[in-house]
């Protein structure tokens, strides 16, 4: 077998599968001479431009590859094709919690939300003191705390995103009851919350109840009284059309775009074919590859919404989106944001793009959709969960450790090395694709089946390790006063 993998006949580079001559595994090697200033292609698309002449066989990375502007053919709806019907042997149900609003939960938590950072400690103490040992059908009581809620404008984009995030977590189908704890004098008043009417909800403020001790005691009592109602929910067979799968990558490497991400794309397509929903995010990490999505948009309006978000990010970052690849990404073989984005888009499979949402907006359309989120993993996943995601798949090449209560998060390793090095953190080894012992389609089917198992109650690696209490991270915009 060749030690290099050329992904497209037009490519100027190949992926090095086995390190040699100072070129690490997962990095790129030139397959032909490239003149200074010429575009460099991988996946059949431009990932950068040669910053100096490059000889065939030479390592291609930050020392000789730079970002540059190039024309993208957005061609809205040009490549739309209806989803393929689900395979005859595809599992079409999972065992979940049927909610009163028609949605379905994959977990059954009590959420303690905070309006402001000032009530964070009280919320954590309440969650820690509630005993759920006698209620096996309750997954736990978790405090979702954050660092803002005051010292900010009472209206505008920043407050809108915060309230959407908090209200979205309160209404997530994996939450069976809610307690909201405020201080009392904060900008983010409880009256501004959009709280669900389909599950029990309690609100309280520390100042009105007379301080920390009384509020903690009252909070524990109120949740304890709610536990029998939450525990009355039972798992039952539910159509996979009720699954909303968040697609996330973190700690990406040179293997991400050829193993875990396209395998997750296969799983996403299978879910969409069965009537479910897959949510792609991380707008800075589709930058330069957004044309691959607009061409799959079901209408020019959907494509225009995505292009508008790309332009917003260009303005917001003053055009410096190539700061995105992290040191770990680069050590793993990724050089430019253009290269990273093409691999990241692969998580979205090939299904038509049916909708584009702003951060933490409720996801109402089925099929393959996009949400405008930052690339930073906790912030991105927070937006998806607030939008209604009830399962997350998280691909990683460098070894990200992540979990996100109240939603289970499956970890997909892009290479066998990280899977074997971090076995307690990884759920599926997609590195077998690069090892050439399984195909993308075979691993994608494994991912789909794992999603169904986890949605039905099987615990993920991150759940076994107790992740999720610190990962609630709403996107913060605007001045702090």
Secondary structure, DSSP 8 states (H G I E B T S, - for coil): --SEE--STT-SEEEESS-BTTB-TT-EEESS-B-TT-EEEETTEEEEEESS-B-TT-EESTTTEE---------TTTT--------TT---EEEEEE-TTS-EESS-EEEEEESSGGGHHHHHHHHHH---TT-TT--EEEEE--S-SSSS-SSSHHHHHHHHHHHHHHH-TTEEEEEEEE-SSSSS-GGG----SSSEEEEEEHHHHTSHHHHHHHHHHHHHHHHHHHHT---EEEEGGG-EEEEEE-S--TTTTTTHHHHHHHHHHHHHHTT-EEEE--GGGTTT-HHHHHTTBSSHHHHHHHHHHHHHHHHHTTT-GGG-S-HHHHHTT--SHHHHHHHHHGGGTTS-EEEEE-TT------EEEEE---SSHHHHHHHHHHHT--EEEEEESS-----BTTBEEEEEESSHHHHHHTTTT-SEEGGGTTTTSS-HHHHHHHHHHHHHHHHTT---HHHHTTTTSS-------S---
